[in-house]
Structures are given as structure tokens and as C-alpha cells.
Amino acid sequence: MKPYICYKIIPEKKLVLEYFCGHLSWKDLMENKKKLALDKNYDSTFNIIDDVRDAFIVFDEEGLSKFVKLINETNKLQGKRKTAILTDTPNQLVNSELLNSRKKEVPFSLKTVSTLLTATKWVNASSSDFELIEDSLAELKNIAKNL
């Protein structure tokens, strides 16, 4: 799968779903956050589920520092919210925890999870929203597959 990041904002649920696939760098993540911040439906207080299960992310300390700086210097990205990072491999887990190690430097709470149900609970979505979230992530994955 070629590198790709896409998102879906569900305003009525105050939720953002992001899907990541392929080999990605901090630069890719930063470009996605800039795009998200410009979206008229985005609200920085919306909780986020990041599905990185189909991604291999190449992180380094310099890239992480630039990512944290972008979050802190972009008003539209600052807001009290929860972010669940849905992982499946050791690479994804390590990179998620690398970001989590800088949690005092970012304006949101972060949790690394291994199931969509746990992610849904962490971001305070109701159990009745699980199917909507699951279907929406499948839709994002299909978009990426068909590129």
C-alpha cells in the first residue's frame, strides 16, 4: 500500500478518525495535521482515533520535536481532547509511546491501544457509536486501497 493519510470528521459525535497506511514519516504526519487544521469542520476539542495499524512510521527525535512544535504553535490544533492511537505492531507501539513520552508538551491526552473497542471507550464515544466508527474507518481504508 502506498503511503497515505486520510481523515473523517464526525461533528455530531465530536470525533475525528484518521487512517494511516504505508511508510510514513513525521513530515507526512505534520502535513496531515496542517490539512486537518484548515478543515472548516475541524474543532480542536474533538477527540481523535488514529488508526496506524496499516502504517510503518519512521520516527526520530528531531522529527518528533518538530511535530510537537507544530502542535504547540498552531492555535487550531490546540485543544483539550483525547487521542487514541490504534496499533498492531511493535513499530507502531514504540512510535506511539515515543509521542506519549512527550505528553507534558502537548495539549491533549494520549493513549496507545490495540483494539477499536478500547479506542472507542478512551475517547468517550458511546457503545452505540462503535459500528459508525468501525464502518467509517473501513471506508477510509477503502479510499486508501483504491488510490
C-alpha positions in Angstrom: 0.0 0.0 0.0 1.4 3.4 -0.9 1.8 6.0 1.9 -1.4 7.8 2.6 -3.2 9.5 5.4 -6.9 10.5 5.4 -9.4 11.5 7.9 -13.1 11.9 8.6 -14.6 14.4 10.9 -17.9 13.4 12.6 -19.1 16.7 14.1 -22.2 15.4 15.7 -20.0 12.9 17.7 -17.3 15.5 18.3 -14.8 13.0 16.8 -12.1 12.8 14.2 -11.0 9.5 12.7 -7.6 9.3 11.0 -6.3 6.4 8.9 -2.6 5.9 8.1 -1.1 3.4 5.7 2.3 2.7 4.1 5.7 4.0 5.1 5.2 7.4 6.7 7.5 10.0 8.4 6.9 12.8 10.8 6.8 15.1 7.8 3.7 13.2 6.5 2.0 13.4 9.9 2.7 17.2 10.1 1.3 17.8 6.6 -1.8 15.9 7.6 -2.2 17.9 10.8 -1.9 21.2 8.8 -4.6 20.0 6.4 -6.8 19.0 9.3 -6.4 22.4 11.0 -7.6 24.1 7.8 -10.8 22.0 7.5 -13.8 24.1 8.3 -15.5 21.2 10.2 -12.5 20.6 12.5 -12.6 21.6 16.1 -9.6 21.1 18.3 -11.7 19.9 21.2 -12.9 16.9 19.2 -11.5 13.6 20.4 -9.4 11.6 17.8 -8.9 8.0 16.9 -5.7 7.4 14.9 -5.6 4.0 13.2 -2.0 3.3 12.3 -2.3 -0.5 12.0 -1.5 -0.4 8.3 1.4 2.0 8.6 5.1 1.8 9.2 6.1 5.1 10.7 9.8 6.2 10.7 10.3 8.4 13.7 13.3 10.1 15.1 13.8 12.6 17.9 14.2 15.6 15.6 11.0 14.8 13.7 9.2 14.3 17.0 10.4 17.7 18.2 9.2 19.4 15.0 5.8 17.6 15.3 5.4 18.7 19.0 6.4 22.3 18.0 3.8 22.3 15.2 1.1 21.3 17.6 2.0 23.9 20.1 2.4 26.7 17.5 -0.8 26.1 15.6 -3.7 27.6 17.5 -6.2 25.5 15.6 -4.5 22.3 16.8 -4.5 23.2 20.5 -7.4 22.0 22.5 -8.3 19.8 25.4 -9.1 16.4 23.9 -8.3 12.7 24.0 -6.4 10.9 21.2 -6.3 7.1 21.0 -3.6 5.6 18.8 -4.7 2.2 17.5 -1.6 0.0 16.9 -0.9 -3.6 15.8 2.9 -4.0 15.6 5.9 -3.3 17.7 7.0 -0.4 15.4 3.6 1.3 15.9 3.6 0.7 19.6 7.1 2.1 20.1 6.4 5.2 18.0 3.1 5.9 19.8 4.8 5.6 23.1 7.6 7.9 21.9 5.0 10.5 21.3 3.3 9.6 24.7 6.7 10.2 26.4 6.3 13.9 25.4 2.7 14.2 26.7 3.5 17.1 29.0 4.5 19.1 25.9 1.2 18.6 24.0 -2.3 19.9 24.8 -4.1 16.6 24.7 -4.2 13.2 26.5 -2.9 10.3 24.5 -3.3 6.5 24.9 -1.9 3.7 22.9 -4.5 0.9 22.4 -4.7 -2.4 20.5 -8.4 -2.7 19.9 -11.0 -0.4 18.3 -13.3 -1.0 21.3 -10.7 0.2 23.7 -10.1 3.3 21.5 -13.8 4.0 21.3 -14.1 3.9 25.1 -11.0 6.0 25.6 -12.4 8.9 23.5 -15.7 8.7 25.4 -17.7 7.5 22.4 -20.8 5.6 23.3 -21.1 1.9 22.7 -23.8 2.6 20.1 -21.2 4.6 18.1 -18.9 1.7 17.7 -20.4 0.5 14.4 -20.3 4.0 13.0 -16.7 4.3 13.9 -15.8 0.9 12.6 -17.6 1.5 9.3 -16.0 4.9 8.9 -12.5 3.5 9.4 -13.3 0.8 6.9 -14.4 3.5 4.4 -11.2 5.4 4.9 -9.2 2.2 4.4 -11.0 1.5 1.1 -10.3 5.0 -0.1 -6.6 4.4 0.5 -6.7 1.0 -1.2 -8.2 2.4 -4.3 -5.6 5.1 -4.9 
